[in-house]
Amino acid sequence: MQYSAKADAISMGLSFVCLLHCIILPLFLTSIPFLGIEVLENKSLELLTILLSLLIGGYAIKRGYTRFHRNKYVVVLFAAGISLMMLSNFLIYSAEVWLKLSGGLVIFIAHIQNFNYSKKCSIK
């Protein structure tokens, strides 16, 4: 069975977009709240992003795990990243930012590992 990286690629892209959202918007667009646009503090948008990451990323991780590599490390990394992202919504802003950045990075690493392990296993 040949490995298809489509779901991992989409998930890595979403993780990267999330990382950009967390880094670039606060640095360059600090005037957005003064304009009445609440992109930075919009909990609904953040929860939607986490849910999309969970659904699409979870599908990619599950597919790689069940069809190819059976490496629980990838699943644990992904679950830890999602958990950090969810936990961050209940903390003060400075802790929230660091947990979201950490969670996004851990999710991104999980997808890279899933991609690498799945690709190795499908070549055999």
C-alpha positions, -999 to 999 in steps of 0.1 A, spaced: 0 0 0 14 34 -10 13 63 15 -5 94 5 7 126 22 -24 147 14 -39 148 49 -5 153 65 3 181 41 -30 198 49 -25 193 86 11 207 85 -2 236 65 -29 243 91 -4 241 119 19 265 101 -10 290 95 -18 287 132 18 294 141 18 325 118 -15 336 133 1 334 168 33 352 159 26 377 132 -7 391 141 3 403 176 36 417 163 24 436 133 -14 442 137 -17 454 173 -40 482 161 -67 457 150 -87 459 183 -88 497 179 -106 492 145 -132 470 161 -119 437 146 -114 410 172 -92 385 154 -67 383 182 -91 377 210 -118 357 192 -123 325 212 -148 311 187 -122 314 159 -96 298 181 -119 269 191 -128 264 154 -91 263 145 -84 237 172 -115 217 161 -103 217 125 -68 207 136 -83 179 157 -105 166 128 -82 169 99 -50 162 118 -66 134 138 -76 118 105 -41 120 91 -25 107 123 -50 79 126 -45 69 90 -8 68 93 -9 49 126 -34 23 115 -23 17 80 15 21 82 37 27 112 18 18 144 41 42 163 23 55 194 49 83 198 32 101 169 -3 97 185 10 109 219 27 139 203 -5 149 185 -27 144 216 -2 165 237 -3 193 211 -41 194 209 -42 193 248 -19 223 250 -40 242 225 -72 234 244 -57 241 278 -44 275 267 -79 289 263 -84 288 301 -52 307 311 -41 343 312 -30 358 279 8 355 283 6 318 292 -20 313 265 3 325 238 32 303 249 10 272 252 -6 278 218 28 282 202 41 251 219 10 231 210 11 242 174 48 232 172 42 198 188 13 192 164 35 201 135 63 178 147 37 150 151 27 154 115 63 154 103 70 122 122 37 107 109 48 116 74 83 102 78 73 69 95 44 63 71 66 70 41 93 45 54 67 18 60 50 21 27 83 17 8 90 -17 24 
